[in-house]
Amino acid sequence: MGKAFTQEEREELQEKLRRTGLKLLAENGIRNISIRQLTKEVGIAQGGFYSFYKDKDDFVEDLFLLRIREKTGLMYEDRRKTVDDPRGFLIDLLYREGMHLKQNKAFVNSESDTISFFQNNRSDRSFKLYKAFLERMISFWEENGYRIECDAAKIMSVARAAGMLFINSGLIGEEHFAEIYRVFCEAETDRFFKCEKVDS
């Protein structure tokens, strides 16, 4: 059984586990991230890890959620930059986040590692964070003179469907994938997101 930590120690150690985990994830990928290496670098016994997380998948999910909260927080702080083109912002977001997952070294061991991780009921919380972010952005755009029609749940399904494209990117051809994925993001955004500037 791991050592009992004070609340302050728990907060400090969990932050250290997360930051070290992000580094190891980028270096080694999901499959090869090692709890032994992680706890050694953080300076706690291996059993101490289980004072914070149920298992490795629970830990990796926490890392994804942390990154999503950080990224969407920064994007919301910069929301004024989106007011001239909400549609373009949404297309870019889908494209950029998808290509980041595809190209990020965390997943180069196997794209199927990424997909299987998300398919094992691990995607729900991350998609809920993105959905809440999208809803905040829609409120902002509406406050700034837009009439928005958006099916946020279907936009999130578009992001899920992108995973199937990533799995089959080899069939599509790497030299064409980015262009095809961009067209996919544009077409699917236009199916489920309509915005119109309302005359004031």
C-alpha positions in Angstrom: 0.0 0.0 0.0 1.3 3.5 -0.9 2.3 6.1 1.6 -0.4 8.4 3.0 0.2 11.9 1.7 -1.0 15.2 3.2 -3.4 17.2 1.0 -0.6 19.6 0.1 1.8 16.7 -0.8 -1.0 15.1 -2.8 -1.5 18.2 -4.9 2.2 18.8 -5.4 2.9 15.1 -6.3 -0.1 14.8 -8.6 1.1 17.9 -10.5 4.6 16.4 -10.7 3.1 13.1 -11.9 1.1 14.9 -14.6 4.0 17.0 -15.9 6.4 14.1 -15.9 3.7 11.9 -17.5 3.2 14.4 -20.3 6.9 14.3 -21.0 7.1 10.5 -21.0 3.9 10.2 -23.1 5.5 12.5 -25.8 8.7 10.5 -25.7 7.3 6.9 -25.5 3.7 6.9 -26.5 0.7 5.4 -24.8 1.7 1.8 -25.0 5.2 2.3 -23.7 4.6 4.7 -20.9 6.0 3.1 -17.7 4.6 3.5 -14.2 8.0 2.4 -12.9 9.9 5.0 -14.8 7.3 7.7 -14.0 7.4 7.1 -10.2 11.2 6.9 -10.3 11.5 10.3 -12.0 8.9 11.8 -9.6 10.7 10.3 -6.6 7.9 8.1 -5.0 7.5 4.4 -4.6 5.7 2.6 -7.4 2.9 1.8 -5.1 2.4 5.5 -4.4 1.1 5.9 -8.0 -2.0 4.0 -7.0 -2.8 6.5 -4.3 -3.7 8.8 -7.2 -4.8 6.6 -10.1 -6.5 3.3 -10.5 -4.3 2.2 -13.4 -2.3 3.4 -16.4 -5.3 4.1 -18.6 -6.8 6.2 -15.8 -3.6 8.2 -15.6 -3.3 8.7 -19.4 -7.0 9.9 -19.5 -6.1 12.4 -16.8 -3.3 13.7 -19.0 -5.6 14.1 -22.0 -8.1 16.0 -19.9 -5.5 18.3 -18.5 -4.2 19.1 -22.0 -7.8 19.8 -23.2 -8.6 22.1 -20.3 -5.3 24.0 -20.8 -5.8 24.3 -24.6 -9.5 25.3 -24.5 -8.8 27.7 -21.7 -6.2 29.5 -23.8 -8.4 29.5 -26.8 -11.3 31.0 -24.8 -8.9 33.7 -23.5 -8.2 34.6 -27.1 -11.8 34.3 -28.2 -11.9 37.9 -29.6 -9.7 36.7 -32.5 -12.5 34.4 -33.6 -15.3 37.0 -33.8 -14.7 37.8 -37.5 -14.9 34.1 -38.7 -16.5 31.6 -36.3 -16.9 29.0 -39.1 -13.2 29.3 -39.9 -12.3 29.0 -36.3 -14.3 25.8 -35.9 -12.9 24.2 -39.1 -9.4 25.1 -38.0 -10.0 23.6 -34.5 -11.2 20.3 -35.9 -8.4 20.1 -38.4 -5.6 21.2 -36.0 -6.7 19.0 -33.1 -7.1 16.0 -35.4 -3.7 16.5 -37.1 -2.1 17.0 -33.7 -3.3 13.6 -32.5 -2.2 12.0 -35.7 1.3 13.6 -35.7 2.0 13.8 -32.0 4.8 11.5 -31.0 2.7 10.2 -28.2 0.8 8.1 -30.8 3.5 7.1 -33.3 3.9 3.7 -31.9 0.6 2.8 -33.4 -2.4 4.9 -34.4 -4.5 2.0 -33.2 -3.2 2.6 -29.7 -4.8 6.0 -29.8 -8.1 4.8 -31.2 -8.4 1.8 -28.9 -7.7 4.1 -26.0 -10.5 6.4 -27.0 -12.9 3.6 -27.9 -12.6 2.0 -24.5 -15.1 4.5 -23.1 -12.2 6.9 -22.5 -13.4 9.6 -24.9 -16.6 10.6 -23.2 -15.1 13.1 -20.7 -12.7 14.6 -23.2 -15.6 15.1 -25.7 -17.7 16.6 -23.0 -15.0 19.2 -22.3 -14.8 20.1 -26.0 -18.6 20.3 -26.2 -18.7 22.6 -23.2 -16.0 24.8 -24.8 -17.9 24.9 -28.1 -21.1 25.9 -26.3 -19.2 28.8 -24.5 -17.9 29.9 -27.9 -21.3 29.9 -29.4 -22.6 32.0 -26.6 -19.8 34.4 -27.1 -20.5 34.7 -30.9 -24.2 35.2 -30.3 -23.4 38.0 -27.8 -21.3 39.5 -30.6 -24.0 39.7 -33.3 -24.2 36.2 -34.8 -27.2 34.0 -35.3 -25.8 30.4 -34.7 -27.4 27.1 -35.5 -25.2 24.3 -34.3 -25.7 20.7 -33.3 -22.8 20.4 -30.9 -23.3 16.6 -30.4 -23.0 16.0 -34.1 -19.9 18.2 -34.3 -18.4 16.0 -31.6 -19.4 12.9 -33.6 -17.4 14.4 -36.5 -14.4 14.4 -34.3 -15.0 10.8 -33.5 -15.4 9.9 -37.1 -12.0 11.5 -37.8 -10.5 8.7 -35.8 -11.6 6.3 -38.6 -9.8 8.4 -41.1 -6.7 8.3 -39.0 -6.8 4.5 -38.7 -7.0 4.3 -42.5 -4.6 7.1 -43.4 -2.3 4.6 -45.0 -5.0 3.6 -47.4 -5.7 7.2 -48.2 -2.0 7.9 -48.8 0.1 10.1 -46.5 0.8 12.6 -49.3 -2.9 13.3 -49.7 -4.2 12.8 -46.1 -3.9 16.4 -44.8 -5.7 17.9 -47.8 -8.5 15.2 -47.6 -8.9 15.6 -43.9 -9.2 19.4 -44.3 -12.0 19.0 -46.9 -13.7 16.5 -44.5 -13.5 19.1 -41.6 -14.9 21.9 -43.9 -17.8 19.7 -45.2 -18.8 18.3 -41.9 -18.7 21.7 -40.2 -21.0 23.1 -42.8 -23.5 20.3 -42.3 -23.9 21.0 -38.6 -22.8 24.6 -38.0 -24.5 27.7 -39.6 -23.6 31.2 -38.6 -24.9 34.5 -39.9 -23.9 38.0 -38.9 -27.0 39.8 -37.8 -27.3 43.5 -38.8 -27.3 45.7 -35.8 
